[in-house]
């Protein structure tokens, strides 16, 4: 189908032609002929790189140009949201406003009303629905990217409830590469279904066993006995490789091992580019491993990396600078990083139930990363079979097997609690009958068709809300949302978290201390705690009893199920205590055996939970001094500082390092800075003209500043 045949606004056709797109791929053409351009719902299940995003762009622009309104593009990850934001910004040339919204769950973000395309994570959009900003009623198209994540334990229920709210109110377009029960999903959403195996780059799939790859066509190809020969072969052919493994440590170990072999294959020019790339990465224990491998054209990718490092790696790989990435399966979740050859080293991973097979759906998501459009005519996806495995069984299960069916994750009690509370406090559900009627719209009910089960689940949750002060029920059995219930839902925390916070308030007033607060945060279901290693247990137990008077919960008996959980909470709390006592980041990472990404995820969540604790405390006649203590503690967590630096970190562009440098130089507060000569401040490490100008501006101080001092080691400094 040629672009000119589309019955869409001429501006869309012109823009696509400028991008070099004259003809649509067959599945794209089928999708756009399905009625989606006329407003019908659609599930589009086609392979990675087959053009799902282009279909979404055409549908969005067509809707906006013809009907006005707003389009919401939902993604599972912040990184993917940022990627789509960069892609869709090109449409601003036609007056289409594009906005990105991924953080702050306690805001309706009315400013988004100025934009036409809003890219958001599912959690962010769910929180926006609860705050009911005026612009929400203008949303007439919702695009759910990676809709198969409806079956994800931790984020599936959120996406399901968004779609349950929006179906019938807005057009729904669901995108995925792999859905086992796409027909059932389409039926639930009253949507058309377009499924296809067609790919613009042919995908050749096989299984590596004992030095040979057995391909789909039953032909075989000889390599060396070890799977890393697949990587070296790809690079010798001028290609890139993605290697998927099952743990972070395996990703790091294999990257370092492979880098020694890949180093010999790099040109001098490539080595220079890689050296400059390495210099962009800040040093810490995790990043130092990245740098060690990256200098040789190889690196690893997993959730323990910081966002800055992950973005840098993804961009450099797309540009062909990095030759090999060893990764955990998180890299397969939608981020655009295709490679000529994908190698899946592991098809099993360890869980709390022992070693388990990785789902077919996940493996096929990884396989789909093979083949780069515009660069490769063919991509190769190879699964490594272990010596103890039958390669043909691996082949049948993963190469030609069908992905697992998606199941509703409203069965997750934590997710169900939060969503039911939102229905009562934010969406006007007034009676138990109305609650059940709404829940009948969910995928959970569509799959089970068991009204008694649904009612039993709902009754249990409603009773919990009534018993714990989230709602009341009047004489006519109508729900009456109470302040605790309303605020909990707006804050986007688990009601169980809010209950724990409320119950702990008397103890906080009696003994306000950082460790007790941090252990309280860590005990909530909203914060994933650090895992305690066996060698750490004895020290942690001693620490628990030493600090017992500062904790708000009794230490469980050794050997009880709750004991190990408690120790994980305490380890997390202790790490947060180190952070606000200005222990160096690299020391924290080393001491707690974590990666930088883990640290910043805990800090981000702790910041949000401290904010939520403050907001909940405000509902119960708070004491001013306790409120101030909690607000100051949140600021300390945000910046990682001791109490004496609080006034300094309130200044713009001042974090833990600059604040400490100012303090050691004798500047203890804003007044000291306002009275000082600029030259003295500019001599302090990290304080340049730009930083000082912002500080003066915030203080209302007018000072003439000379040009920024040249940095040591630069040519300017030498000539000066």
C-alpha positions in Angstrom: 0.0 0.0 0.0 1.4 3.4 -1.1 1.3 6.3 1.3 -0.8 8.3 -1.1 -3.6 5.8 -0.7 -4.2 6.7 2.9 -7.3 8.7 3.6 -5.5 11.0 6.0 -4.5 14.7 6.2 -2.1 15.7 3.4 0.4 17.0 6.0 0.9 13.4 7.4 1.5 12.1 3.9 4.0 14.9 3.1 5.9 14.4 6.3 6.2 10.6 5.8 7.5 11.1 2.3 10.1 13.5 3.7 11.2 10.7 6.0 11.7 8.5 3.0 8.5 6.4 3.6 6.7 5.8 0.3 5.1 2.4 1.0 3.7 0.8 4.0 4.6 -2.7 5.2 1.9 -5.3 4.7 0.9 -5.4 8.5 0.9 -1.7 8.6 -1.5 -1.5 5.6 -3.8 -4.1 7.1 -3.9 -2.2 10.4 -4.7 1.1 8.8 -7.5 -0.6 6.7 -9.0 -2.1 9.8 -11.2 0.8 10.7 -8.7 2.3 13.2 -8.6 5.5 11.1 -12.4 5.7 11.5 -12.2 5.4 15.3 -12.4 1.6 15.9 -10.4 0.0 18.6 -7.5 -2.2 17.5 -5.0 -4.7 18.9 -1.9 -4.7 16.6 0.3 -7.8 17.4 3.2 -7.8 14.9 7.0 -8.4 15.3 9.5 -5.9 16.7 10.7 -3.5 13.9 7.6 -4.1 11.8 6.4 -0.6 12.2 3.9 -0.5 15.1 5.0 3.0 16.2 4.5 4.4 12.7 0.9 3.1 12.7 0.4 4.8 16.1 1.8 8.1 14.8 -0.5 8.0 11.8 -3.6 7.2 13.9 -2.7 9.9 16.5 -2.2 12.6 13.9 -5.3 11.6 11.9 -7.3 11.8 15.1 -5.9 15.2 16.1 -6.3 16.8 12.7 -9.8 15.5 12.1 -11.4 15.6 15.6 -9.1 17.6 17.9 -8.9 16.3 21.4 -5.8 14.6 23.0 -3.9 11.4 22.4 -2.2 9.6 25.4 0.7 7.3 24.6 1.3 4.8 27.4 4.6 3.1 28.0 5.9 0.8 30.8 9.3 2.5 31.4 10.5 6.1 31.8 13.4 5.4 29.4 10.9 4.3 26.7 8.8 7.4 27.4 11.8 9.6 26.8 12.6 7.7 23.6 9.1 8.2 22.2 9.1 11.9 23.3 12.2 12.5 21.1 10.6 10.6 18.2 7.2 12.4 18.3 8.7 16.0 18.8 9.0 16.1 15.0 5.3 16.6 14.7 5.5 20.0 16.5 6.2 21.5 13.1 2.5 21.1 12.4 1.5 22.8 15.6 1.0 19.6 17.5 2.1 20.0 21.1 4.0 16.9 22.5 4.5 16.5 26.3 6.2 14.0 28.5 4.9 13.2 32.0 6.4 10.4 34.1 6.9 11.7 37.7 5.1 13.2 40.7 2.1 11.1 41.4 0.4 13.8 43.6 -0.4 16.2 40.8 -3.1 16.7 38.2 -0.5 18.4 35.9 -3.0 20.9 34.5 -0.2 22.3 32.3 -0.6 19.2 30.2 -3.9 20.7 28.9 -1.8 22.8 26.5 -0.5 19.7 24.7 -2.1 17.4 22.1 0.1 14.2 22.5 0.9 13.2 26.1 3.5 10.4 26.6 3.3 8.9 30.1 4.0 5.7 32.0 0.9 3.7 33.0 1.4 4.6 36.7 1.6 8.3 35.9 -1.5 8.3 33.8 -3.4 6.3 36.4 -2.5 8.9 39.0 -3.6 11.7 36.6 -7.0 10.0 36.2 -7.4 10.0 40.0 -6.6 13.8 40.2 -9.2 14.5 37.4 -7.5 17.4 35.7 -9.8 19.3 33.3 -8.0 18.2 30.2 -8.7 14.4 30.9 -12.2 14.7 29.4 -10.6 15.7 26.1 -8.6 12.5 25.7 -10.2 10.6 22.8 -7.3 8.2 22.0 -5.3 5.9 24.2 -2.3 4.0 22.8 -1.0 1.2 25.0 2.5 0.3 23.9 3.8 -3.1 25.0 0.2 -4.1 25.9 1.3 -7.6 26.7 2.6 -6.2 30.0 -1.0 -6.4 31.1 0.2 -9.8 32.4 3.1 -8.3 34.4 2.8 -8.9 38.1 3.9 -5.5 39.2 2.5 -3.2 36.6 -0.2 -5.2 34.8 -3.1 -4.2 37.1 -2.5 -0.5 36.5 -2.7 -0.8 32.8 -5.8 -3.0 33.0 -7.6 -0.4 35.2 -6.7 2.4 32.9 -8.1 0.6 29.9 -11.2 -0.4 31.9 -11.8 3.3 32.7 -11.1 4.5 29.1 -12.8 1.9 26.9 -16.0 3.4 25.6 -14.7 6.9 26.5 -11.8 6.9 24.1 -10.5 4.9 21.1 -8.0 2.2 22.2 -5.0 1.1 20.2 -2.9 -1.7 21.8 0.6 -2.5 20.5 2.6 -5.7 21.1 5.1 -8.1 19.5 4.0 -11.1 21.4 0.5 -11.9 22.8 -0.5 -15.5 23.3 -4.3 -14.8 23.7 -4.6 -11.7 21.5 -8.1 -12.8 20.4 -9.3 -12.7 24.1 -7.7 -9.3 24.6 -9.4 -7.9 21.5 -12.7 -9.3 22.6 -12.4 -7.6 26.0 -11.7 -4.2 24.4 -14.2 -4.6 21.6 -11.3 -4.2 19.2 -10.3 -5.4 15.8 -7.2 -7.6 15.7 -4.3 -7.6 13.3 -1.7 -10.3 13.8 1.2 -11.0 11.5 4.6 -12.7 11.5 5.8 -10.5 8.7 9.1 -8.6 9.3 11.0 -6.1 7.2 14.2 -7.8 8.1 14.0 -11.6 7.8 14.6 -13.4 11.1 16.6 -16.5 11.1 16.2 -18.5 14.3 18.3 -21.4 15.6 19.7 -23.3 18.6 23.4 -23.5 19.4 24.5 -26.9 20.7 27.9 -28.4 21.0 29.6 -26.1 18.5 26.8 -26.0 15.9 23.7 -23.9 15.2 20.7 -25.9 14.1 18.6 -23.5 12.0 14.8 -23.5 11.4 15.3 -25.0 7.9 17.2 -27.9 9.6 20.5 -26.8 8.1 23.5 -26.6 10.5 26.4 -24.1 10.8 29.7 -24.9 12.5 31.3 -22.6 15.0 33.8 -23.1 17.8 32.7 -25.2 20.8 31.8 -22.2 23.0 28.9 -19.8 22.4 31.1 -16.7 22.5 32.4 -17.7 19.0 28.9 -16.5 17.9 29.8 -13.0 19.2 33.3 -13.0 17.6 31.9 -14.2 14.2 29.3 -11.3 14.2 31.9 -8.7 14.9 34.3 -10.1 12.2 31.4 -9.6 9.8 31.1 -6.0 10.8 28.0 -6.6 12.8 26.8 -6.2 16.4 25.6 -8.7 19.0 23.2 -8.7 21.9 23.7 -11.4 24.5 20.9 -12.1 27.0 21.8 -13.7 30.3 19.7 -14.3 33.5 21.5 -12.3 36.2 23.2 -8.9 36.6 26.5 -10.5 37.7 26.5 -12.8 34.6 26.0 -9.8 32.4 29.0 -8.0 34.0 31.2 -11.1 34.0 30.5 -12.0 30.4 31.0 -8.4 29.3 34.4 -8.2 30.9 35.4 -11.7 29.5 34.2 -10.9 26.0 35.9 -7.5 26.0 39.3 -9.1 26.1 38.5 -11.0 22.9 36.7 -8.1 21.1 39.6 -5.7 21.8 41.7 -7.3 19.2 39.1 -6.7 16.5 38.8 -2.9 17.0 40.4 -0.3 14.6 42.5 2.6 16.0 39.6 5.0 15.1 37.1 2.9 17.0 39.4 2.7 20.1 39.7 6.6 20.1 35.9 7.0 20.0 35.4 4.4 22.8 38.0 6.2 24.9 36.1 9.5 24.7 32.9 7.6 25.5 34.4 6.1 28.6 35.5 9.6 29.8 31.8 10.6 29.9 31.0 8.0 32.6 31.4 9.0 36.2 33.4 6.6 38.5 31.6 4.3 41.0 32.0 0.6 41.6 29.3 -0.3 39.0 30.4 2.2 36.4 34.0 1.2 36.8 33.1 -2.3 35.5 31.2 -0.6 32.6 34.3 1.5 31.8 36.6 -1.5 32.0 34.6 -3.4 29.4 33.5 -0.4 27.3 37.0 0.7 26.4 37.2 -2.5 24.4 33.8 -2.1 22.6 31.7 -4.2 25.0 29.5 -3.4 27.9 26.6 -4.7 30.0 23.1 -3.4 30.6 20.9 -4.1 33.6 18.6 -2.3 36.1 21.5 -1.6 38.4 22.9 1.0 36.1 21.9 4.6 36.5 19.6 6.2 33.9 22.3 8.4 32.5 24.6 5.4 31.9 21.8 3.2 30.4 20.9 6.0 28.0 24.5 6.5 27.0 25.0 2.8 26.3 21.7 2.5 24.3 22.6 5.5 22.2 26.2 4.4 21.5 25.0 0.9 20.6 22.4 2.3 18.1 25.2 4.4 16.6 27.4 1.3 16.2 30.1 2.5 18.6 29.5 -0.4 21.0 29.9 -3.8 19.4 28.4 -6.1 22.1 26.0 -5.7 24.9 25.4 -8.4 27.5 22.1 -7.8 29.2 19.4 -9.0 31.4 15.9 -9.3 29.8 15.0 -5.7 30.9 16.7 -4.5 27.6 14.1 -6.4 25.6 11.2 -4.3 27.1 10.6 -1.9 24.2 13.8 0.1 24.1 15.0 0.4 20.5 18.3 -1.5 20.5 18.3 -4.0 17.6 21.4 -6.0 16.6 22.3 -8.3 13.8 22.7 -11.3 16.1 20.9 -11.9 19.3 22.3 -14.7 21.5 20.2 -16.0 24.5 22.6 -17.8 26.8 20.0 -18.6 29.5 16.5 -19.9 29.3 16.2 -20.5 33.1 16.5 -18.1 36.0 16.4 -18.4 39.8 13.3 -17.3 41.8 12.0 -17.8 45.3 10.7 -21.2 44.0 14.1 -22.3 42.7 15.2 -22.5 39.0 12.4 -21.9 36.6 12.0 -21.6 32.8 11.9 -18.1 31.5 8.5 -17.6 29.8 8.3 -18.1 26.1 6.8 -14.6 25.7 10.0 -13.1 27.2 12.3 -15.2 25.1 10.5 -14.3 22.0 10.7 -10.6 23.0 14.5 -11.1 23.1 14.6 -13.0 19.8 12.7 -10.1 18.2 15.6 -7.8 18.8 17.6 -9.4 16.0 17.9 -7.6 12.7 18.4 -3.9 12.1 16.1 -2.3 9.6 18.0 -0.3 6.9 21.2 -2.1 7.9 20.6 -5.8 7.7 18.7 -8.0 5.2 18.6 -10.7 7.8 18.9 -10.9 11.5 19.9 -14.0 13.5 18.5 -15.1 16.8 20.2 -18.0 18.5 19.4 -19.8 21.8 22.2 -21.6 23.5 21.2 -25.1 24.7 23.1 -26.5 27.7 24.9 -29.8 27.4 22.2 -31.4 29.7 19.4 -30.2 27.4 17.9 -31.7 24.3 18.4 -28.9 21.6 15.3 -30.0 19.7 13.2 -29.6 22.9 14.6 -26.1 23.3 13.8 -25.5 19.7 10.2 -26.7 20.0 9.5 -24.7 23.2 11.1 -21.3 22.4 11.6 -21.0 18.6 8.3 -22.3 17.3 6.3 -22.4 20.6 3.4 -20.1 21.3 3.7 -17.4 23.9 1.9 -17.9 27.1 -1.6 -16.4 27.5 -1.9 -13.2 29.4 -3.8 -13.3 32.7 -5.2 -10.4 34.7 -3.0 -9.2 37.5 -5.9 -7.8 39.5 -5.4 -11.0 41.4 -2.4 -9.2 43.0 -3.9 -8.1 46.4 -1.8 -5.0 46.6 -2.8 -3.7 43.2 -6.5 -4.6 43.8 -6.5 -2.7 47.1 -5.2 0.5 45.6 -7.5 0.3 42.5 -10.7 -0.4 44.5 -9.9 2.5 46.9 -9.5 4.8 43.9 -12.9 3.7 42.5 -14.5 4.7 45.8 -12.6 7.9 46.6 -11.8 9.3 43.1 -14.2 7.9 40.6 -17.6 8.3 42.4 -18.4 4.7 43.1 -21.0 5.0 45.9 -22.3 1.5 46.6 -21.1 -2.1 46.6 -23.3 -2.8 43.6 -21.7 0.0 41.6 -18.3 -1.2 42.6 -19.0 -4.8 41.3 -20.6 -3.3 38.2 -17.4 -1.5 37.3 -15.2 -4.5 38.2 -17.2 -6.5 35.7 -15.7 -4.3 33.0 -12.2 -5.5 33.8 -10.1 -8.2 32.1 -10.1 -10.1 35.4 -13.9 -10.6 35.1 -13.8 -11.1 31.4 -11.4 -14.0 31.8 -13.1 -15.7 34.8 -16.8 -14.9 34.4 -17.1 -15.7 38.1 -19.3 -13.1 39.8 -19.1 -14.8 43.2 -15.3 -14.7 43.2 -15.3 -11.0 42.2 -17.8 -10.1 44.9 -15.8 -12.0 47.6 -12.6 -10.2 46.7 -14.4 -6.8 46.7 -16.1 -7.4 50.1 -12.8 -8.3 51.7 -11.2 -5.1 50.5 -14.1 -2.9 51.4 -14.1 -4.4 54.9 -10.4 -3.5 55.3 -11.1 0.1 54.2 -14.0 0.4 56.7 -12.1 -1.1 59.6 -9.1 1.1 59.1 -10.7 4.5 58.5 -10.3 4.9 54.8 -14.1 5.0 54.2 -17.3 5.0 56.2 -20.7 3.5 55.2 -24.0 5.4 55.9 -27.3 4.0 56.9 -28.3 3.4 53.3 -25.1 1.4 52.7 -23.5 4.1 50.6 -19.7 4.6 50.7 -18.5 7.8 52.4 -14.8 8.4 51.5 -12.8 9.7 54.5 -9.8 12.0 54.4 -7.4 9.1 54.9 -8.9 7.2 52.0 -9.0 10.2 49.6 -5.4 11.3 50.4 -4.0 7.7 50.1 -5.5 7.3 46.7 -4.2 10.7 45.5 -0.7 9.9 46.9 -0.7 6.7 44.8 0.5 4.5 47.7 -0.8 1.1 48.8 -3.5 1.5 51.4 -1.5 -0.9 53.5 1.4 1.5 53.4 -1.0 4.3 54.6 -2.3 2.1 57.4 1.3 1.4 58.6 2.1 5.1 58.5 -1.1 6.0 60.5 -0.5 3.3 63.1 3.1 4.5 63.6 2.3 8.2 64.2 2.1 8.0 68.0 5.5 6.2 68.1 7.0 8.8 65.7 5.8 11.6 68.0 7.2 9.9 71.0 10.6 9.1 69.4 11.3 10.9 66.1 14.5 9.5 64.7 15.8 8.8 61.1 16.5 5.0 61.6 13.0 4.4 62.9 11.4 6.4 60.0 13.5 4.6 57.4 12.6 1.2 58.8 8.9 2.2 58.7 9.3 3.2 55.0 11.1 -0.1 54.3 8.3 -2.1 55.9 5.8 -0.7 53.4 4.8 -2.8 50.4 5.7 0.2 48.2 9.5 -0.1 48.8 11.5 -3.1 47.6 14.1 -3.8 50.3 17.7 -4.9 49.9 18.4 -8.6 50.1 20.5 -9.7 53.1 23.4 -12.1 52.3 24.2 -14.8 54.8 27.6 -13.2 55.7 25.8 -10.0 56.6 23.2 -11.5 58.9 25.2 -11.6 62.2 26.3 -8.0 61.9 22.7 -6.9 61.1 21.3 -8.8 64.1 23.8 -7.1 66.4 22.9 -3.8 64.9 19.1 -4.5 65.3 19.5 -5.1 69.1 21.9 -2.2 69.5 19.4 0.2 67.9 16.2 -1.5 69.2 15.1 1.6 71.1 15.0 3.6 67.8 12.8 1.1 65.9 9.0 1.3 65.8 8.5 -2.4 65.4 9.5 -5.3 67.6 12.3 -7.5 66.3 10.8 -10.9 65.2 12.1 -14.1 66.8 15.0 -15.6 65.0 13.8 -18.3 62.7 10.4 -16.8 62.1 9.3 -16.1 58.5 9.2 -12.4 59.4 12.7 -12.3 60.7 14.5 -12.4 57.3 12.0 -9.8 56.0 12.7 -7.5 59.0 16.5 -7.8 58.4 16.0 -6.7 54.8 14.1 -3.7 56.0 16.8 -2.9 58.5 19.6 -3.2 55.9 17.7 -0.8 53.7 17.1 1.6 56.6 20.7 1.5 57.6 21.8 2.3 54.0 19.5 5.4 54.0 21.0 6.4 57.3 24.5 6.2 55.8 23.3 8.3 52.8 22.0 11.2 55.0 25.2 11.0 57.1 27.2 11.8 53.9 28.9 8.4 53.5 30.4 8.5 50.0 28.3 6.9 47.3 31.1 4.5 46.2 31.5 3.4 49.8 27.7 2.7 50.1 27.6 0.7 46.9 30.6 -1.4 48.1 29.3 -1.9 51.7 25.8 -2.9 50.7 26.7 -4.9 47.6 24.4 -2.9 45.4 24.6 -1.0 42.1 24.1 2.7 41.6 20.7 2.1 39.9 19.5 0.3 43.0 20.6 3.1 45.3 18.9 5.8 43.3 15.7 3.7 43.0 15.6 3.3 46.8 16.3 7.1 47.3 13.6 8.0 44.8 11.0 5.8 46.5 12.1 6.9 50.0 11.6 10.5 49.0 8.1 9.8 47.7 7.2 7.8 50.8 8.5 10.5 53.1 6.4 13.0 51.3 3.4 10.6 51.6 4.1 10.2 55.4 4.1 14.0 55.8 0.8 14.3 53.9 -0.9 11.5 55.9 0.4 13.0 59.2 -1.2 16.3 58.3 -4.6 14.6 58.5 -4.1 13.9 62.2 -3.5 17.2 64.0 0.3 17.2 63.5 2.7 18.7 65.9 4.7 21.5 64.2 8.1 20.2 65.5 7.4 16.7 64.2 6.2 18.0 60.9 9.4 20.1 60.5 11.5 17.0 61.5 9.9 14.9 58.7 10.1 17.6 56.1 13.8 18.2 57.0 14.5 14.5 56.9 13.0 14.3 53.4 15.3 17.1 52.3 18.2 15.2 53.8 17.3 12.1 51.8 16.9 14.1 48.6 20.4 15.5 48.9 22.2 13.0 51.1 23.3 15.5 53.8 23.7 16.0 57.5 21.5 18.5 59.3 24.0 21.3 59.3 23.8 21.5 55.5 20.0 21.8 55.2 20.0 25.6 54.7 22.7 25.4 52.0 21.0 22.6 50.0 17.8 24.7 49.8 19.8 27.0 47.5 19.5 26.3 43.7 22.1 24.0 42.1 23.6 23.1 45.5 23.8 19.3 46.3 25.7 17.3 48.8 29.2 18.0 47.4 28.9 21.7 46.8 27.1 22.2 50.1 29.9 20.5 52.0 32.5 22.4 50.2 30.8 25.7 51.0 30.4 24.7 54.7 34.1 23.7 55.0 35.1 27.0 53.5 33.2 28.8 56.3 29.9 29.5 54.5 27.3 28.1 56.9 24.1 29.7 55.6 22.6 31.9 52.9 23.5 35.0 54.9 27.2 34.1 54.8 27.0 33.7 51.0 25.1 37.0 50.5 27.7 39.0 52.4 30.8 37.4 50.8 32.8 38.7 47.9 32.2 36.6 44.7 35.9 35.9 44.3 36.0 34.0 47.5 33.0 31.8 46.5 34.4 31.2 43.1 37.5 29.7 44.6 35.4 26.9 46.1 35.4 23.6 44.3 32.2 23.2 42.2 31.2 26.9 42.4 31.4 28.6 39.0 29.9 31.8 37.7 26.7 30.0 36.5 26.1 28.4 39.9 26.8 31.6 41.8 24.5 33.7 39.5 21.6 31.3 40.3 22.3 31.5 44.0 22.5 35.3 44.0 19.2 35.4 42.0 17.4 33.3 44.6 18.7 35.5 47.4 17.8 38.7 45.6 21.4 39.8 45.6 22.9 41.9 42.8 26.6 41.3 42.2 28.7 41.9 39.2 30.4 38.6 38.2 33.5 38.3 36.0 33.8 35.6 33.4 34.0 32.1 34.7 37.5 31.1 35.9 39.2 28.6 33.6 39.3 25.1 34.8 42.6 23.6 35.9 44.3 21.5 33.3 42.7 23.3 30.3 44.5 25.4 27.6 42.8 28.5 28.9 44.2 28.0 32.3 47.7 27.4 30.9 47.6 30.6 28.8 46.2 32.6 31.7 
